[in-house]
Amino acid sequence: MLELELVLDFECGHCGEPVAVTLKCEGKGLASRKREWAAVKISCPHCQLNNHLVFDPKTGDLNRVTPEPTLFMLTEPSYN
């Protein structure tokens, strides 16, 4: 079974601070030639809010970093 260790650097989607995370990827999918994406939830060490990362587990290329919605970010419906 293949194993890769990746270091991903990104900016937190909530506070904008730089974050570096080391991930260990393993499994049969790493041996395939087709492009596959993996996703992981990472908590920011600065603001403690979660980010959703989509990345290529073979190369470590980031596809997308989005902030995970929090309760205070959701709006309440208007009753006008």
C-alpha positions in Angstrom: 0.0 0.0 0.0 1.3 3.4 -0.9 1.8 6.2 1.7 2.5 9.9 1.1 3.1 12.6 3.5 2.0 16.0 2.3 2.5 19.5 3.7 -0.3 21.9 2.8 0.1 25.7 3.2 -3.1 27.8 3.0 -4.7 30.9 4.5 -7.6 30.4 6.9 -10.9 31.2 5.3 -12.1 32.9 8.5 -9.2 35.0 9.8 -6.8 35.0 6.9 -3.8 33.8 9.0 -1.3 31.4 7.4 -1.8 27.7 8.3 0.5 24.7 7.5 -0.7 21.2 8.0 1.0 17.8 7.5 -1.2 15.0 6.2 -0.5 11.3 5.7 -2.3 9.9 2.7 -2.5 6.1 2.1 -4.6 3.7 0.1 -5.1 2.0 -3.3 -6.3 5.3 -4.9 -2.7 6.7 -4.8 -1.6 4.1 -7.4 -4.3 5.0 -10.0 -3.4 7.3 -12.9 -6.6 9.3 -12.9 -6.9 12.5 -11.0 -8.7 12.1 -7.7 -9.5 14.7 -5.0 -9.6 14.3 -1.3 -11.2 16.5 1.3 -10.4 17.2 4.9 -11.6 19.5 7.7 -8.8 21.5 9.4 -9.1 23.7 12.4 -7.2 27.0 12.3 -4.7 27.3 15.2 -5.3 31.0 15.4 -9.2 31.3 15.4 -10.1 27.6 16.1 -12.6 27.7 13.3 -12.8 24.9 10.7 -11.7 25.1 7.0 -12.7 22.6 4.4 -9.7 21.7 2.1 -10.0 19.9 -1.2 -6.7 18.7 -2.6 -4.9 16.2 -4.8 -3.5 13.5 -2.5 -0.8 12.5 -5.0 0.7 16.0 -5.6 -0.6 18.1 -2.7 -2.1 20.6 -5.0 -4.9 22.5 -3.3 -8.1 22.8 -5.3 -10.2 24.8 -2.8 -10.1 26.1 0.7 -13.5 27.2 2.1 -14.5 28.3 5.6 -16.9 25.9 7.2 -20.1 27.8 8.1 -20.5 28.5 11.8 -23.8 29.1 13.6 -23.2 32.9 14.0 -22.6 33.1 10.2 -26.1 31.9 9.4 -28.8 34.5 9.0 -32.2 34.4 10.5 -35.2 34.6 8.2 -37.0 37.9 8.1 -40.7 37.9 9.2 -41.6 41.2 7.4 
